[in-house]
Amino acid sequence: MDQPPPLISKISFSISFVVVFLIAIEVLSAIYLKISYVRHGGLENVPGAAALSVYKSYSWAPTYWREEVAAFNVSYEPYVLWKRAPYRGETVTIDEEGLRLTAHSQCTAQNYTVWLLGGSTMWGAGAPDWLTIPSLLAEKYEKSGKPVCVRNYGTNAWVNTQEVVELMLELKRAQHKPDLVIFYDGFNDTYALYQSGLIDVPINNELIKNKLESGDPVQAGWNPPQSSTLRPMSQFLLMSNTAQVLGRLGAKLQHALNRSQPARSRHLNSDQVRAQLDVAYVKNMESVDVLSRQYGFKFAFFWQPVLLVGHKHLSAEEVTELHDTLSDFVGMQDVFKEMYPLAQQVDRPGFFDIDDVLDGRPDTIYIDYAHLAPEGNRLVAERMYDVLHNHGM
């Protein structure tokens, strides 16, 4: 048999070597990402959060933090932009509608029905299914002899306007309407203003704007129409493990460079903060009031506690977290110190400021700037229940 010419043999060997090399890099990148996901999880500060003393006594904690990572996927959702993707684990369960499992919820035709909306603090970041605020609230109702049907619509990084839009959509399509709708907000709407400097926009508004205008997907799971500038091969390459690793390394390098430079703060005036509270929150209450009369439900807006303000006696772990937050988000605390006193002055039926619910507690409850350990969720749920009970809800 004739042997192939030396040049063809060399080219074939070179191509084979490159292919094998690229496959090896892709496999190693996949391994790196898997290890990284297990270490970092869904919260921005999971390495610190998972190691906090409050989780040492929980046998479910290692499983939860692994599942927090595995479940941290979103899909595109019309009008509200994103929702959590379905997931089923031992400590984290998300159904096909993107709703997290609520323990002690008893959904029968005659049971009082409660819908809860908010960001990741309502969703329950930092806690298993049975220790989220909705689950603990459902447990309080159950123990009082009044079992209720509770649906947890909390979604990571949602601001109040997204929650109100979600409420409108669900009211249109749900067969069983709610008797009570609860909102739990404060951090995300304040942070969205700090991040963008714009009134009434979602978190990561600039990123979403840029991705839409560039033709890139806004969230995982959405494939926009093909164009001459966005072809399947380029999409595949951009979504590869190697590309993700390179992107992460580039982001780390940029972060290191940014930390080496003098920090720059976003300066917002009082008028901007007041406008954000009025337009992105208070006016939403007015809209919900109209919907409540049309659909026959009661409502409650709860203003949440955050690490950046308040009178909690911070533990050593919380002091460290606060210091890290102030270093990473220069000027953010100033915005919260403007926003929270303004929120305390809101005087409307259905609004309840519970940002003092952790005041005086010396133990570690904050696992980062806003998310709470299970004990914090319990305190919030108990305060919510007491407020609702006292107002006939």
C-alpha positions as CSV (number, residue, x, y, z in Angstrom):
1,M,0.0,0.0,0.0
2,D,1.3,3.4,-0.9
3,Q,2.3,5.6,2.1
4,P,0.8,9.1,2.2
5,P,3.2,11.9,1.3
6,P,5.2,13.2,4.2
7,L,3.5,16.6,4.0
8,I,0.0,15.2,4.3
9,S,1.2,13.0,7.2
10,K,2.6,16.0,9.0
11,I,-0.6,18.0,8.4
12,S,-2.8,15.1,9.7
13,F,-0.6,14.7,12.8
14,S,-0.7,18.5,13.5
15,I,-4.5,18.6,13.1
16,S,-4.9,15.5,15.3
17,F,-2.6,17.0,17.9
18,V,-4.5,20.3,18.0
19,V,-7.9,18.5,18.2
20,V,-6.7,16.3,21.1
21,F,-5.1,19.3,22.8
22,L,-8.4,21.4,22.5
23,I,-10.4,18.5,23.9
24,A,-8.0,18.1,26.8
25,I,-8.3,21.8,27.5
26,E,-12.1,21.6,27.4
27,V,-12.2,18.7,29.8
28,L,-9.8,20.4,32.2
29,S,-11.9,23.5,32.0
30,A,-15.0,21.5,32.8
31,I,-13.3,20.1,35.9
32,Y,-12.2,23.5,37.0
33,L,-15.6,24.9,36.6
34,K,-17.2,22.0,38.5
35,I,-14.7,22.6,41.4
36,S,-15.3,26.3,41.2
37,Y,-19.1,26.0,41.3
38,V,-18.9,23.7,44.4
39,R,-16.6,26.3,46.1
40,H,-18.5,29.5,45.1
41,G,-22.1,28.6,44.9
42,G,-25.1,30.8,44.0
43,L,-24.4,33.6,46.5
44,E,-21.7,36.1,45.7
45,N,-20.0,35.3,49.0
46,V,-20.6,31.6,49.3
47,P,-17.0,30.7,50.3
48,G,-17.5,32.8,53.4
49,A,-21.2,32.1,53.9
50,A,-20.8,28.3,53.8
51,A,-18.0,28.4,56.4
52,L,-19.9,30.6,58.9
53,S,-20.3,29.3,62.4
54,V,-24.1,29.2,62.0
55,Y,-23.9,26.3,59.6
56,K,-21.6,24.1,61.6
57,S,-24.4,22.4,63.5
58,Y,-26.6,21.8,60.5
59,S,-26.2,18.3,59.0
60,W,-27.9,19.5,55.8
61,A,-25.5,22.4,55.2
62,P,-23.0,20.6,52.9
63,T,-25.8,19.2,50.8
64,Y,-27.5,22.6,50.7
65,W,-24.5,24.5,49.5
66,R,-23.8,21.9,46.7
67,E,-27.4,22.2,45.6
68,E,-27.5,26.0,45.9
69,V,-24.7,25.8,43.2
70,A,-26.4,23.2,41.0
71,A,-29.8,24.9,41.1
72,F,-28.5,28.4,40.3
73,N,-29.8,28.5,36.8
74,V,-32.2,30.9,35.2
75,S,-34.3,31.0,32.1
76,Y,-35.8,33.8,30.1
77,E,-39.3,34.8,31.2
78,P,-41.4,37.3,29.2
79,Y,-41.9,40.7,30.9
80,V,-40.1,39.9,34.1
81,L,-36.9,38.9,32.2
82,W,-35.8,35.8,34.2
83,K,-37.0,33.1,36.5
84,R,-35.4,30.2,38.3
85,A,-35.1,27.0,36.2
86,P,-36.6,23.8,37.5
87,Y,-34.5,21.7,39.9
88,R,-35.1,18.9,42.3
89,G,-32.7,18.1,45.1
90,E,-32.7,17.1,48.8
91,T,-32.7,20.7,50.1
92,V,-33.6,22.8,47.1
93,T,-36.7,22.1,45.0
94,I,-37.9,24.4,42.2
95,D,-41.0,23.4,40.2
96,E,-41.7,23.8,36.5
97,E,-43.2,27.3,37.2
98,G,-39.9,28.4,38.7
99,L,-41.4,28.4,42.3
100,R,-39.5,27.0,45.2
101,L,-41.0,24.3,47.3
102,T,-42.8,25.7,50.5
103,A,-43.0,23.3,53.4
104,H,-46.2,23.2,55.5
105,S,-48.1,24.6,52.6
106,Q,-51.5,22.9,52.2
107,C,-53.1,23.8,48.9
108,T,-56.7,22.8,48.9
109,A,-59.7,24.6,47.3
110,Q,-60.9,26.0,50.6
111,N,-57.6,26.9,52.2
112,Y,-56.6,30.6,52.6
113,T,-54.0,31.3,49.9
114,V,-50.9,33.4,50.3
115,W,-48.6,34.5,47.5
116,L,-45.2,35.9,48.5
117,L,-42.9,37.9,46.2
118,G,-39.4,39.3,46.6
119,G,-35.8,38.7,45.7
120,S,-33.4,36.0,46.7
121,T,-34.0,36.7,50.4
122,M,-37.7,35.7,49.9
123,W,-36.6,32.8,47.6
124,G,-34.5,31.6,50.5
125,A,-30.8,31.9,49.6
126,G,-28.8,30.4,52.5
127,A,-31.6,28.0,53.7
128,P,-33.1,24.7,52.7
129,D,-36.7,24.5,51.4
130,W,-38.1,24.0,54.9
131,L,-36.4,27.0,56.5
132,T,-37.2,29.8,54.0
133,I,-39.4,32.7,55.1
134,P,-42.4,31.3,53.2
135,S,-42.0,27.9,54.7
136,L,-41.6,29.2,58.3
137,L,-44.6,31.5,57.8
138,A,-46.7,28.6,56.5
139,E,-45.6,26.7,59.7
140,K,-46.8,29.6,61.9
141,Y,-50.2,29.5,60.3
142,E,-50.3,25.7,60.6
143,K,-49.5,25.7,64.3
144,S,-52.2,28.4,64.8
145,G,-54.8,25.9,63.6
146,K,-55.2,27.7,60.2
147,P,-53.3,25.9,57.5
148,V,-52.7,27.9,54.4
149,C,-51.6,27.5,50.8
150,V,-48.4,29.4,50.3
151,R,-46.7,30.0,47.0
152,N,-43.1,31.4,46.9
153,Y,-42.6,33.6,43.9
154,G,-39.3,35.0,45.2
155,T,-36.7,35.2,42.5
156,N,-33.0,36.2,42.7
157,A,-32.3,39.9,42.0
158,W,-35.9,40.9,41.3
159,V,-36.9,44.4,42.1
160,N,-40.4,45.4,43.3
161,T,-41.6,46.4,39.8
162,Q,-40.7,42.9,38.4
163,E,-42.7,41.5,41.3
164,V,-45.7,43.6,40.6
165,V,-45.6,42.6,36.9
166,E,-45.4,39.0,37.9
167,L,-48.4,39.5,40.2
168,M,-50.4,40.9,37.3
169,L,-49.4,38.0,35.0
170,E,-50.3,35.4,37.7
171,L,-53.7,37.1,38.5
172,K,-54.6,36.8,34.8
173,R,-53.8,33.1,34.5
174,A,-54.2,31.5,37.9
175,Q,-57.4,29.6,38.5
176,H,-57.2,30.0,42.3
177,K,-56.7,33.7,43.2
178,P,-54.8,34.7,46.3
179,D,-56.4,35.9,49.5
180,L,-53.3,37.7,50.6
181,V,-50.2,38.9,48.6
182,I,-47.0,39.7,50.5
183,F,-44.0,41.6,49.2
184,Y,-40.6,41.6,50.9
185,D,-38.2,44.2,49.6
186,G,-35.6,46.9,50.4
187,F,-32.2,45.7,49.4
188,N,-32.6,45.1,45.6
189,D,-34.5,48.4,44.9
190,T,-31.8,50.4,46.7
191,Y,-29.0,48.5,45.2
192,A,-30.4,48.8,41.7
193,L,-30.3,52.6,42.1
194,Y,-26.7,52.5,43.4
195,Q,-25.6,50.2,40.6
196,S,-27.2,52.1,37.6
197,G,-27.9,55.6,38.9
198,L,-31.3,55.2,37.1
199,I,-34.8,55.2,38.6
200,D,-37.0,52.1,38.4
201,V,-34.8,49.7,36.4
202,P,-33.9,46.1,37.1
203,I,-30.6,45.0,38.6
204,N,-27.9,44.6,35.9
205,N,-29.9,46.9,33.6
206,E,-26.8,48.0,31.7
207,L,-25.8,44.4,31.1
208,I,-29.2,43.5,29.8
209,K,-29.3,46.6,27.6
210,N,-25.9,45.8,26.1
211,K,-26.7,42.1,25.5
212,L,-30.0,43.0,23.8
213,E,-28.3,45.6,21.6
214,S,-25.4,43.2,20.7
215,G,-27.6,40.2,20.0
216,D,-26.2,38.1,22.8
217,P,-28.6,36.1,25.0
218,V,-30.0,38.0,28.0
219,Q,-30.3,34.9,30.2
220,A,-29.4,31.2,29.8
221,G,-32.1,29.3,27.9
222,W,-33.0,32.1,25.4
223,N,-31.9,31.7,21.9
224,P,-32.4,34.9,19.8
225,P,-33.0,34.8,16.0
226,Q,-29.9,33.9,14.1
227,S,-28.1,36.7,12.3
228,S,-25.0,37.0,10.2
229,T,-23.1,38.2,13.3
230,L,-24.3,35.4,15.6
231,R,-23.9,32.0,14.1
232,P,-24.3,28.6,15.8
233,M,-20.5,27.9,15.8
234,S,-19.7,31.2,17.5
235,Q,-22.4,30.6,20.1
236,F,-21.0,27.1,20.7
237,L,-17.5,28.5,21.2
238,L,-18.7,31.3,23.5
239,M,-20.6,28.8,25.7
240,S,-17.8,26.2,25.9
241,N,-16.1,25.4,29.2
242,T,-12.8,26.9,27.9
243,A,-14.4,30.2,27.0
244,Q,-16.1,30.3,30.4
245,V,-12.8,29.7,32.2
246,L,-11.0,32.4,30.1
247,G,-13.8,34.8,30.9
248,R,-13.5,34.1,34.6
249,L,-9.8,34.5,34.6
250,G,-10.2,37.8,32.7
251,A,-12.8,39.0,35.2
252,K,-10.5,38.1,38.1
253,L,-7.6,40.0,36.4
254,Q,-9.8,43.0,35.9
255,H,-11.1,42.8,39.5
256,A,-7.5,42.7,40.7
257,L,-6.6,45.7,38.6
258,N,-9.7,47.6,39.8
259,R,-8.8,46.8,43.5
260,S,-5.3,48.2,42.9
261,Q,-6.7,51.5,41.8
262,P,-8.3,54.1,44.1
263,A,-12.0,53.2,44.5
264,R,-14.5,55.3,42.8
265,S,-17.9,55.9,44.3
266,R,-21.3,56.6,42.6
267,H,-22.6,59.8,44.1
268,L,-26.4,60.0,44.3
269,N,-28.3,62.9,45.6
270,S,-31.3,62.8,48.0
271,D,-33.7,63.7,45.2
272,Q,-32.7,60.6,43.2
273,V,-33.1,58.3,46.3
274,R,-36.5,59.8,47.0
275,A,-37.6,59.4,43.4
276,Q,-36.5,55.7,43.5
277,L,-38.6,55.0,46.6
278,D,-41.6,56.9,45.2
279,V,-41.6,55.6,41.6
280,A,-40.1,52.1,42.0
281,Y,-42.0,51.3,45.3
282,V,-44.7,53.6,46.6
283,K,-46.4,53.9,43.2
284,N,-46.3,50.1,42.9
285,M,-48.2,50.0,46.1
286,E,-50.9,52.1,44.5
287,S,-51.1,49.7,41.5
288,V,-51.4,46.7,43.8
289,D,-54.1,48.5,45.8
290,V,-56.1,48.8,42.5
291,L,-55.5,45.1,41.7
292,S,-56.5,44.1,45.2
293,R,-59.9,45.7,44.8
294,Q,-60.4,44.2,41.4
295,Y,-59.4,40.6,42.4
296,G,-60.4,40.7,46.0
297,F,-57.2,40.1,47.9
298,K,-55.4,41.8,50.8
299,F,-51.8,42.8,50.6
300,A,-48.8,43.7,52.7
301,F,-45.5,45.3,51.8
302,F,-42.6,44.4,54.2
303,W,-39.4,46.5,54.2
304,Q,-36.5,44.2,55.0
305,P,-33.5,44.4,57.3
306,V,-30.0,44.7,55.7
307,L,-26.5,44.6,57.1
308,L,-25.6,48.1,56.0
309,V,-28.0,49.9,58.3
310,G,-29.8,49.2,61.5
311,H,-29.0,48.6,65.1
312,K,-28.1,45.0,65.3
313,H,-25.1,44.2,67.5
314,L,-22.8,42.8,64.8
315,S,-20.9,39.6,65.5
316,A,-17.2,39.3,64.5
317,E,-18.3,37.5,61.4
318,E,-20.8,40.2,60.4
319,V,-18.2,42.9,61.1
320,T,-15.9,41.2,58.6
321,E,-18.7,40.9,56.0
322,L,-19.6,44.5,56.4
323,H,-16.0,45.6,56.0
324,D,-15.7,43.5,52.8
325,T,-19.0,44.9,51.4
326,L,-17.9,48.5,52.0
327,S,-14.6,47.7,50.3
328,D,-16.2,46.1,47.3
329,F,-19.2,48.5,46.9
330,V,-17.8,51.9,47.7
331,G,-20.5,54.5,48.4
332,M,-23.3,51.9,48.6
333,Q,-23.8,52.3,52.3
334,D,-24.5,56.1,51.8
335,V,-27.4,55.2,49.5
336,F,-28.9,52.8,52.0
337,K,-28.5,55.4,54.8
338,E,-30.5,57.8,52.6
339,M,-33.1,55.3,51.5
340,Y,-34.0,53.5,54.8
341,P,-34.9,56.6,56.8
342,L,-37.2,57.6,53.9
343,A,-38.8,54.2,53.8
344,Q,-39.5,54.5,57.6
345,Q,-41.6,57.6,56.8
346,V,-43.9,55.8,54.3
347,D,-47.4,56.0,55.8
348,R,-49.7,53.9,53.7
349,P,-52.1,51.1,54.6
350,G,-50.4,47.8,53.9
351,F,-46.8,49.0,54.4
352,F,-44.8,47.6,57.3
353,D,-41.2,48.5,58.1
354,I,-39.6,45.5,59.8
355,D,-36.0,46.5,59.3
356,D,-35.6,46.5,63.1
357,V,-36.4,42.8,63.5
358,L,-32.8,41.9,64.2
359,D,-32.0,44.8,66.5
360,G,-30.1,43.9,69.6
361,R,-29.2,40.4,68.4
362,P,-25.5,39.6,69.0
363,D,-25.3,36.3,67.1
364,T,-24.4,35.9,63.5
365,I,-27.6,36.2,61.4
366,Y,-26.4,38.0,58.3
367,I,-24.5,35.6,56.0
368,D,-23.8,38.6,53.7
369,Y,-25.1,42.1,53.1
370,A,-28.8,41.0,53.0
371,H,-29.3,37.3,53.1
372,L,-30.1,35.7,56.5
373,A,-29.2,32.5,58.2
374,P,-32.2,30.2,59.0
375,E,-32.6,31.9,62.5
376,G,-33.0,35.3,60.7
377,N,-35.6,33.8,58.4
378,R,-37.5,32.6,61.5
379,L,-37.4,36.0,63.1
380,V,-38.7,37.6,60.0
381,A,-41.5,35.1,59.5
382,E,-42.6,35.5,63.1
383,R,-42.7,39.3,62.8
384,M,-44.6,38.9,59.5
385,Y,-47.1,36.6,61.1
386,D,-47.6,38.8,64.1
387,V,-48.2,41.9,61.9
388,L,-50.6,40.0,59.6
389,H,-52.5,38.5,62.6
390,N,-52.9,41.9,64.2
391,H,-54.3,43.3,60.9
392,G,-56.8,40.5,60.4
393,M,-54.8,38.7,57.7
